[in-house]
Amino acid sequence: MFEYQLHTIRQAEMLRRADDERLARDARAARRAARRAAPQRAPEGRVNSPEGRSGGGRVRFTRAA
């Protein structure tokens, strides 16, 4: 009897976890769709790039001597 209760508890936990993962996946897909639709409304595009001075640690040009 105890093993059956453990089984039902594990099954319920797996179902809850699957629902949470499904909800997260749907939220990511909605954000992705919103980002894809955004350039149509804002023709300027993104101003700050991750490679720029404020973002990444990568140097774009070599320094002059």
PDB file with one MODEL, atoms N, CA, C and O in Angstrom:
MODEL        1
ATOM      1  N   MET A   1       0.823  -1.195   0.000  1.00  0.00           N
ATOM      2  CA  MET A   1       0.000   0.000   0.000  1.00  0.00           C
ATOM      3  C   MET A   1       0.865   1.255   0.000  1.00  0.00           C
ATOM      4  O   MET A   1       0.577   2.217  -0.713  1.00  0.00           O
ATOM      5  N   PHE A   2       1.932   1.239   0.810  1.00  0.00           N
ATOM      6  CA  PHE A   2       2.822   2.382   0.898  1.00  0.00           C
ATOM      7  C   PHE A   2       3.491   2.653  -0.458  1.00  0.00           C
ATOM      8  O   PHE A   2       3.631   3.808  -0.858  1.00  0.00           O
ATOM      9  N   GLU A   3       3.897   1.605  -1.153  1.00  0.00           N
ATOM     10  CA  GLU A   3       4.536   1.762  -2.457  1.00  0.00           C
ATOM     11  C   GLU A   3       3.570   2.375  -3.470  1.00  0.00           C
ATOM     12  O   GLU A   3       3.970   3.177  -4.314  1.00  0.00           O
ATOM     13  N   TYR A   4       2.305   1.994  -3.381  1.00  0.00           N
ATOM     14  CA  TYR A   4       1.307   2.558  -4.285  1.00  0.00           C
ATOM     15  C   TYR A   4       1.140   4.061  -4.026  1.00  0.00           C
ATOM     16  O   TYR A   4       1.006   4.837  -4.972  1.00  0.00           O
ATOM     17  N   GLN A   5       1.147   4.470  -2.772  1.00  0.00           N
ATOM     18  CA  GLN A   5       1.037   5.888  -2.440  1.00  0.00           C
ATOM     19  C   GLN A   5       2.259   6.660  -2.947  1.00  0.00           C
ATOM     20  O   GLN A   5       2.127   7.762  -3.480  1.00  0.00           O
ATOM     21  N   LEU A   6       3.442   6.075  -2.776  1.00  0.00           N
ATOM     22  CA  LEU A   6       4.641   6.718  -3.308  1.00  0.00           C
ATOM     23  C   LEU A   6       4.556   6.855  -4.834  1.00  0.00           C
ATOM     24  O   LEU A   6       4.958   7.872  -5.400  1.00  0.00           O
ATOM     25  N   HIS A   7       4.039   5.836  -5.475  1.00  0.00           N
ATOM     26  CA  HIS A   7       3.886   5.874  -6.927  1.00  0.00           C
ATOM     27  C   HIS A   7       2.943   7.005  -7.347  1.00  0.00           C
ATOM     28  O   HIS A   7       3.247   7.743  -8.284  1.00  0.00           O
ATOM     29  N   THR A   8       1.825   7.145  -6.676  1.00  0.00           N
ATOM     30  CA  THR A   8       0.878   8.202  -7.040  1.00  0.00           C
ATOM     31  C   THR A   8       1.461   9.589  -6.754  1.00  0.00           C
ATOM     32  O   THR A   8       1.221  10.530  -7.511  1.00  0.00           O
ATOM     33  N   ILE A   9       2.229   9.720  -5.661  1.00  0.00           N
ATOM     34  CA  ILE A   9       2.868  11.000  -5.357  1.00  0.00           C
ATOM     35  C   ILE A   9       3.881  11.353  -6.437  1.00  0.00           C
ATOM     36  O   ILE A   9       3.917  12.491  -6.905  1.00  0.00           O
ATOM     37  N   ARG A  10       4.712  10.381  -6.841  1.00  0.00           N
ATOM     38  CA  ARG A  10       5.703  10.625  -7.894  1.00  0.00           C
ATOM     39  C   ARG A  10       5.027  10.945  -9.215  1.00  0.00           C
ATOM     40  O   ARG A  10       5.477  11.820  -9.954  1.00  0.00           O
ATOM     41  N   GLN A  11       3.955  10.241  -9.510  1.00  0.00           N
ATOM     42  CA  GLN A  11       3.236  10.485 -10.760  1.00  0.00           C
ATOM     43  C   GLN A  11       2.650  11.902 -10.769  1.00  0.00           C
ATOM     44  O   GLN A  11       2.732  12.599 -11.780  1.00  0.00           O
ATOM     45  N   ALA A  12       2.068  12.324  -9.664  1.00  0.00           N
ATOM     46  CA  ALA A  12       1.502  13.668  -9.582  1.00  0.00           C
ATOM     47  C   ALA A  12       2.604  14.725  -9.709  1.00  0.00           C
ATOM     48  O   ALA A  12       2.408  15.751 -10.360  1.00  0.00           O
ATOM     49  N   GLU A  13       3.751  14.476  -9.094  1.00  0.00           N
ATOM     50  CA  GLU A  13       4.865  15.415  -9.196  1.00  0.00           C
ATOM     51  C   GLU A  13       5.378  15.503 -10.633  1.00  0.00           C
ATOM     52  O   GLU A  13       5.698  16.592 -11.110  1.00  0.00           O
ATOM     53  N   MET A  14       5.458  14.388 -11.310  1.00  0.00           N
ATOM     54  CA  MET A  14       5.902  14.402 -12.703  1.00  0.00           C
ATOM     55  C   MET A  14       4.912  15.148 -13.589  1.00  0.00           C
ATOM     56  O   MET A  14       5.321  15.865 -14.503  1.00  0.00           O
ATOM     57  N   LEU A  15       3.639  14.993 -13.336  1.00  0.00           N
ATOM     58  CA  LEU A  15       2.634  15.718 -14.104  1.00  0.00           C
ATOM     59  C   LEU A  15       2.725  17.222 -13.854  1.00  0.00           C
ATOM     60  O   LEU A  15       2.611  18.014 -14.789  1.00  0.00           O
ATOM     61  N   ARG A  16       2.928  17.618 -12.594  1.00  0.00           N
ATOM     62  CA  ARG A  16       3.088  19.038 -12.281  1.00  0.00           C
ATOM     63  C   ARG A  16       4.325  19.607 -12.960  1.00  0.00           C
ATOM     64  O   ARG A  16       4.295  20.712 -13.503  1.00  0.00           O
ATOM     65  N   ARG A  17       5.407  18.849 -12.927  1.00  0.00           N
ATOM     66  CA  ARG A  17       6.648  19.314 -13.549  1.00  0.00           C
ATOM     67  C   ARG A  17       6.487  19.443 -15.067  1.00  0.00           C
ATOM     68  O   ARG A  17       6.989  20.390 -15.672  1.00  0.00           O
ATOM     69  N   ALA A  18       5.786  18.488 -15.671  1.00  0.00           N
ATOM     70  CA  ALA A  18       5.548  18.557 -17.116  1.00  0.00           C
ATOM     71  C   ALA A  18       4.680  19.766 -17.468  1.00  0.00           C
ATOM     72  O   ALA A  18       4.914  20.429 -18.478  1.00  0.00           O
ATOM     73  N   ASP A  19       3.680  20.051 -16.635  1.00  0.00           N
ATOM     74  CA  ASP A  19       2.844  21.231 -16.868  1.00  0.00           C
ATOM     75  C   ASP A  19       3.662  22.520 -16.758  1.00  0.00           C
ATOM     76  O   ASP A  19       3.485  23.443 -17.553  1.00  0.00           O
ATOM     77  N   ASP A  20       4.559  22.577 -15.766  1.00  0.00           N
ATOM     78  CA  ASP A  20       5.399  23.763 -15.605  1.00  0.00           C
ATOM     79  C   ASP A  20       6.330  23.945 -16.807  1.00  0.00           C
ATOM     80  O   ASP A  20       6.510  25.059 -17.298  1.00  0.00           O
ATOM     81  N   GLU A  21       6.914  22.847 -17.270  1.00  0.00           N
ATOM     82  CA  GLU A  21       7.807  22.936 -18.427  1.00  0.00           C
ATOM     83  C   GLU A  21       7.035  23.340 -19.684  1.00  0.00           C
ATOM     84  O   GLU A  21       7.544  24.103 -20.506  1.00  0.00           O
ATOM     85  N   ARG A  22       5.832  22.841 -19.833  1.00  0.00           N
ATOM     86  CA  ARG A  22       5.010  23.199 -20.984  1.00  0.00           C
ATOM     87  C   ARG A  22       4.643  24.681 -20.939  1.00  0.00           C
ATOM     88  O   ARG A  22       4.659  25.362 -21.965  1.00  0.00           O
ATOM     89  N   LEU A  23       4.315  25.171 -19.754  1.00  0.00           N
ATOM     90  CA  LEU A  23       3.991  26.586 -19.596  1.00  0.00           C
ATOM     91  C   LEU A  23       5.205  27.462 -19.911  1.00  0.00           C
ATOM     92  O   LEU A  23       5.071  28.492 -20.572  1.00  0.00           O
ATOM     93  N   ALA A  24       6.379  27.063 -19.445  1.00  0.00           N
ATOM     94  CA  ALA A  24       7.599  27.813 -19.732  1.00  0.00           C
ATOM     95  C   ALA A  24       7.907  27.807 -21.220  1.00  0.00           C
ATOM     96  O   ALA A  24       8.308  28.832 -21.771  1.00  0.00           O
ATOM     97  N   ARG A  25       7.727  26.672 -21.875  1.00  0.00           N
ATOM     98  CA  ARG A  25       7.975  26.590 -23.311  1.00  0.00           C
ATOM     99  C   ARG A  25       7.017  27.480 -24.088  1.00  0.00           C
ATOM    100  O   ARG A  25       7.417  28.132 -25.053  1.00  0.00           O
ATOM    101  N   ASP A  26       5.765  27.511 -23.677  1.00  0.00           N
ATOM    102  CA  ASP A  26       4.793  28.380 -24.343  1.00  0.00           C
ATOM    103  C   ASP A  26       5.126  29.858 -24.129  1.00  0.00           C
ATOM    104  O   ASP A  26       4.957  30.676 -25.032  1.00  0.00           O
ATOM    105  N   ALA A  27       5.598  30.189 -22.930  1.00  0.00           N
ATOM    106  CA  ALA A  27       5.979  31.583 -22.655  1.00  0.00           C
ATOM    107  C   ALA A  27       7.174  31.985 -23.508  1.00  0.00           C
ATOM    108  O   ALA A  27       7.208  33.094 -24.042  1.00  0.00           O
ATOM    109  N   ARG A  28       8.164  31.089 -23.641  1.00  0.00           N
ATOM    110  CA  ARG A  28       9.320  31.393 -24.500  1.00  0.00           C
ATOM    111  C   ARG A  28       8.888  31.576 -25.942  1.00  0.00           C
ATOM    112  O   ARG A  28       9.380  32.471 -26.629  1.00  0.00           O
ATOM    113  N   ALA A  29       7.972  30.734 -26.407  1.00  0.00           N
ATOM    114  CA  ALA A  29       7.498  30.856 -27.789  1.00  0.00           C
ATOM    115  C   ALA A  29       6.747  32.166 -27.992  1.00  0.00           C
ATOM    116  O   ALA A  29       6.865  32.790 -29.047  1.00  0.00           O
ATOM    117  N   ALA A  30       5.974  32.591 -26.990  1.00  0.00           N
ATOM    118  CA  ALA A  30       5.248  33.858 -27.106  1.00  0.00           C
ATOM    119  C   ALA A  30       6.212  35.031 -27.131  1.00  0.00           C
ATOM    120  O   ALA A  30       6.023  35.965 -27.911  1.00  0.00           O
ATOM    121  N   ARG A  31       7.262  35.002 -26.278  1.00  0.00           N
ATOM    122  CA  ARG A  31       8.253  36.075 -26.304  1.00  0.00           C
ATOM    123  C   ARG A  31       8.989  36.109 -27.637  1.00  0.00           C
ATOM    124  O   ARG A  31       9.251  37.181 -28.182  1.00  0.00           O
ATOM    125  N   ARG A  32       9.322  34.934 -28.158  1.00  0.00           N
ATOM    126  CA  ARG A  32      10.011  34.863 -29.447  1.00  0.00           C
ATOM    127  C   ARG A  32       9.141  35.437 -30.554  1.00  0.00           C
ATOM    128  O   ARG A  32       9.631  36.170 -31.414  1.00  0.00           O
ATOM    129  N   ALA A  33       7.863  35.111 -30.537  1.00  0.00           N
ATOM    130  CA  ALA A  33       6.941  35.640 -31.549  1.00  0.00           C
ATOM    131  C   ALA A  33       6.808  37.154 -31.413  1.00  0.00           C
ATOM    132  O   ALA A  33       6.704  37.861 -32.416  1.00  0.00           O
ATOM    133  N   ALA A  34       6.812  37.653 -30.182  1.00  0.00           N
ATOM    134  CA  ALA A  34       6.716  39.099 -29.982  1.00  0.00           C
ATOM    135  C   ALA A  34       7.969  39.799 -30.491  1.00  0.00           C
ATOM    136  O   ALA A  34       7.885  40.884 -31.067  1.00  0.00           O
ATOM    137  N   ARG A  35       9.134  39.183 -30.279  1.00  0.00           N
ATOM    138  CA  ARG A  35      10.368  39.781 -30.791  1.00  0.00           C
ATOM    139  C   ARG A  35      10.381  39.785 -32.317  1.00  0.00           C
ATOM    140  O   ARG A  35      10.863  40.736 -32.932  1.00  0.00           O
ATOM    141  N   ARG A  36       9.864  38.745 -32.918  1.00  0.00           N
ATOM    142  CA  ARG A  36       9.834  38.690 -34.380  1.00  0.00           C
ATOM    143  C   ARG A  36       8.879  39.729 -34.947  1.00  0.00           C
ATOM    144  O   ARG A  36       9.119  40.263 -36.031  1.00  0.00           O
ATOM    145  N   ALA A  37       7.812  40.019 -34.238  1.00  0.00           N
ATOM    146  CA  ALA A  37       6.843  40.998 -34.708  1.00  0.00           C
ATOM    147  C   ALA A  37       7.312  42.426 -34.416  1.00  0.00           C
ATOM    148  O   ALA A  37       6.854  43.363 -35.070  1.00  0.00           O
ATOM    149  N   ALA A  38       8.207  42.610 -33.458  1.00  0.00           N
ATOM    150  CA  ALA A  38       8.647  43.944 -33.054  1.00  0.00           C
ATOM    151  C   ALA A  38       9.334  44.724 -34.173  1.00  0.00           C
ATOM    152  O   ALA A  38       9.047  45.914 -34.304  1.00  0.00           O
ATOM    153  N   PRO A  39      10.218  44.147 -34.991  1.00  0.00           N
ATOM    154  CA  PRO A  39      10.872  44.952 -36.033  1.00  0.00           C
ATOM    155  C   PRO A  39       9.890  45.563 -37.037  1.00  0.00           C
ATOM    156  O   PRO A  39      10.213  46.573 -37.662  1.00  0.00           O
ATOM    157  N   GLN A  40       8.747  45.000 -37.199  1.00  0.00           N
ATOM    158  CA  GLN A  40       7.767  45.565 -38.112  1.00  0.00           C
ATOM    159  C   GLN A  40       7.226  46.886 -37.557  1.00  0.00           C
ATOM    160  O   GLN A  40       6.901  47.795 -38.321  1.00  0.00           O
ATOM    161  N   ARG A  41       7.133  46.990 -36.253  1.00  0.00           N
ATOM    162  CA  ARG A  41       6.622  48.213 -35.624  1.00  0.00           C
ATOM    163  C   ARG A  41       7.725  49.237 -35.416  1.00  0.00           C
ATOM    164  O   ARG A  41       7.458  50.438 -35.461  1.00  0.00           O
ATOM    165  N   ALA A  42       8.942  48.803 -35.192  1.00  0.00           N
ATOM    166  CA  ALA A  42      10.054  49.714 -34.917  1.00  0.00           C
ATOM    167  C   ALA A  42      11.105  49.558 -36.020  1.00  0.00           C
ATOM    168  O   ALA A  42      11.955  48.673 -35.923  1.00  0.00           O
ATOM    169  N   PRO A  43      11.071  50.383 -37.054  1.00  0.00           N
ATOM    170  CA  PRO A  43      12.008  50.213 -38.155  1.00  0.00           C
ATOM    171  C   PRO A  43      13.450  50.563 -37.791  1.00  0.00           C
ATOM    172  O   PRO A  43      14.369  50.208 -38.529  1.00  0.00           O
ATOM    173  N   GLU A  44      13.663  51.248 -36.677  1.00  0.00           N
ATOM    174  CA  GLU A  44      15.016  51.645 -36.283  1.00  0.00           C
ATOM    175  C   GLU A  44      15.896  50.438 -35.983  1.00  0.00           C
ATOM    176  O   GLU A  44      17.083  50.441 -36.309  1.00  0.00           O
ATOM    177  N   GLY A  45      15.338  49.429 -35.378  1.00  0.00           N
ATOM    178  CA  GLY A  45      16.129  48.268 -34.999  1.00  0.00           C
ATOM    179  C   GLY A  45      16.782  48.464 -33.640  1.00  0.00           C
ATOM    180  O   GLY A  45      16.490  49.425 -32.928  1.00  0.00           O
ATOM    181  N   ARG A  46      17.641  47.567 -33.302  1.00  0.00           N
ATOM    182  CA  ARG A  46      18.292  47.595 -32.002  1.00  0.00           C
ATOM    183  C   ARG A  46      19.456  48.578 -32.022  1.00  0.00           C
ATOM    184  O   ARG A  46      20.248  48.585 -32.965  1.00  0.00           O
ATOM    185  N   VAL A  47      19.564  49.404 -30.990  1.00  0.00           N
ATOM    186  CA  VAL A  47      20.602  50.422 -30.949  1.00  0.00           C
ATOM    187  C   VAL A  47      21.858  49.890 -30.291  1.00  0.00           C
ATOM    188  O   VAL A  47      22.950  50.043 -30.839  1.00  0.00           O
ATOM    189  N   ASN A  48      21.732  49.272 -29.140  1.00  0.00           N
ATOM    190  CA  ASN A  48      22.908  48.762 -28.447  1.00  0.00           C
ATOM    191  C   ASN A  48      23.118  47.298 -28.805  1.00  0.00           C
ATOM    192  O   ASN A  48      22.209  46.480 -28.663  1.00  0.00           O
ATOM    193  N   SER A  49      24.297  46.979 -29.262  1.00  0.00           N
ATOM    194  CA  SER A  49      24.589  45.606 -29.654  1.00  0.00           C
ATOM    195  C   SER A  49      25.383  44.923 -28.549  1.00  0.00           C
ATOM    196  O   SER A  49      26.094  45.595 -27.802  1.00  0.00           O
ATOM    197  N   PRO A  50      25.280  43.625 -28.431  1.00  0.00           N
ATOM    198  CA  PRO A  50      26.040  42.926 -27.393  1.00  0.00           C
ATOM    199  C   PRO A  50      27.544  42.996 -27.629  1.00  0.00           C
ATOM    200  O   PRO A  50      28.319  42.819 -26.689  1.00  0.00           O
ATOM    201  N   GLU A  51      27.974  43.251 -28.867  1.00  0.00           N
ATOM    202  CA  GLU A  51      29.400  43.330 -29.138  1.00  0.00           C
ATOM    203  C   GLU A  51      29.967  44.708 -28.843  1.00  0.00           C
ATOM    204  O   GLU A  51      31.183  44.896 -28.850  1.00  0.00           O
ATOM    205  N   GLY A  52      29.101  45.663 -28.588  1.00  0.00           N
ATOM    206  CA  GLY A  52      29.534  47.047 -28.395  1.00  0.00           C
ATOM    207  C   GLY A  52      30.323  47.253 -27.129  1.00  0.00           C
ATOM    208  O   GLY A  52      30.627  46.305 -26.404  1.00  0.00           O
ATOM    209  N   ARG A  53      30.651  48.502 -26.870  1.00  0.00           N
ATOM    210  CA  ARG A  53      31.481  48.865 -25.737  1.00  0.00           C
ATOM    211  C   ARG A  53      30.803  48.530 -24.409  1.00  0.00           C
ATOM    212  O   ARG A  53      31.478  48.158 -23.450  1.00  0.00           O
ATOM    213  N   SER A  54      29.480  48.657 -24.344  1.00  0.00           N
ATOM    214  CA  SER A  54      28.783  48.445 -23.079  1.00  0.00           C
ATOM    215  C   SER A  54      28.504  46.980 -22.799  1.00  0.00           C
ATOM    216  O   SER A  54      28.303  46.604 -21.645  1.00  0.00           O
ATOM    217  N   GLY A  55      28.487  46.149 -23.825  1.00  0.00           N
ATOM    218  CA  GLY A  55      28.050  44.770 -23.628  1.00  0.00           C
ATOM    219  C   GLY A  55      29.172  43.784 -23.429  1.00  0.00           C
ATOM    220  O   GLY A  55      29.624  43.565 -22.305  1.00  0.00           O
ATOM    221  N   GLY A  56      29.627  43.187 -24.514  1.00  0.00           N
ATOM    222  CA  GLY A  56      30.586  42.107 -24.429  1.00  0.00           C
ATOM    223  C   GLY A  56      31.986  42.589 -24.115  1.00  0.00           C
ATOM    224  O   GLY A  56      32.258  43.789 -24.129  1.00  0.00           O
ATOM    225  N   GLY A  57      32.859  41.668 -23.836  1.00  0.00           N
ATOM    226  CA  GLY A  57      34.221  42.015 -23.520  1.00  0.00           C
ATOM    227  C   GLY A  57      35.128  41.960 -24.742  1.00  0.00           C
ATOM    228  O   GLY A  57      36.348  42.041 -24.600  1.00  0.00           O
ATOM    229  N   ARG A  58      34.578  41.827 -25.904  1.00  0.00           N
ATOM    230  CA  ARG A  58      35.342  41.666 -27.121  1.00  0.00           C
ATOM    231  C   ARG A  58      35.696  43.033 -27.706  1.00  0.00           C
ATOM    232  O   ARG A  58      34.842  43.917 -27.785  1.00  0.00           O
ATOM    233  N   VAL A  59      36.951  43.205 -28.114  1.00  0.00           N
ATOM    234  CA  VAL A  59      37.385  44.451 -28.733  1.00  0.00           C
ATOM    235  C   VAL A  59      37.138  44.335 -30.233  1.00  0.00           C
ATOM    236  O   VAL A  59      37.535  43.350 -30.855  1.00  0.00           O
ATOM    237  N   ARG A  60      36.493  45.327 -30.807  1.00  0.00           N
ATOM    238  CA  ARG A  60      36.140  45.255 -32.221  1.00  0.00           C
ATOM    239  C   ARG A  60      37.280  45.692 -33.132  1.00  0.00           C
ATOM    240  O   ARG A  60      37.439  45.143 -34.223  1.00  0.00           O
ATOM    241  N   PHE A  61      38.087  46.683 -32.698  1.00  0.00           N
ATOM    242  CA  PHE A  61      39.159  47.193 -33.531  1.00  0.00           C
ATOM    243  C   PHE A  61      40.470  47.150 -32.745  1.00  0.00           C
ATOM    244  O   PHE A  61      40.478  47.241 -31.517  1.00  0.00           O
ATOM    245  N   THR A  62      41.576  47.010 -33.479  1.00  0.00           N
ATOM    246  CA  THR A  62      42.867  47.051 -32.817  1.00  0.00           C
ATOM    247  C   THR A  62      43.270  48.504 -32.597  1.00  0.00           C
ATOM    248  O   THR A  62      42.871  49.391 -33.351  1.00  0.00           O
ATOM    249  N   ARG A  63      44.045  48.729 -31.583  1.00  0.00           N
ATOM    250  CA  ARG A  63      44.474  50.087 -31.263  1.00  0.00           C
ATOM    251  C   ARG A  63      45.613  50.513 -32.194  1.00  0.00           C
ATOM    252  O   ARG A  63      46.449  49.703 -32.596  1.00  0.00           O
ATOM    253  N   ALA A  64      45.619  51.777 -32.514  1.00  0.00           N
ATOM    254  CA  ALA A  64      46.710  52.326 -33.323  1.00  0.00           C
ATOM    255  C   ALA A  64      47.930  52.526 -32.443  1.00  0.00           C
ATOM    256  O   ALA A  64      47.804  52.854 -31.263  1.00  0.00           O
ATOM    257  N   ALA A  65      49.094  52.331 -33.008  1.00  0.00           N
ATOM    258  CA  ALA A  65      50.338  52.452 -32.227  1.00  0.00           C
ATOM    259  C   ALA A  65      50.740  53.872 -31.985  1.00  0.00           C
ATOM    260  O   ALA A  65      51.761  54.124 -31.345  1.00  0.00           O
TER     261      ALA A  65
ENDMDL
END
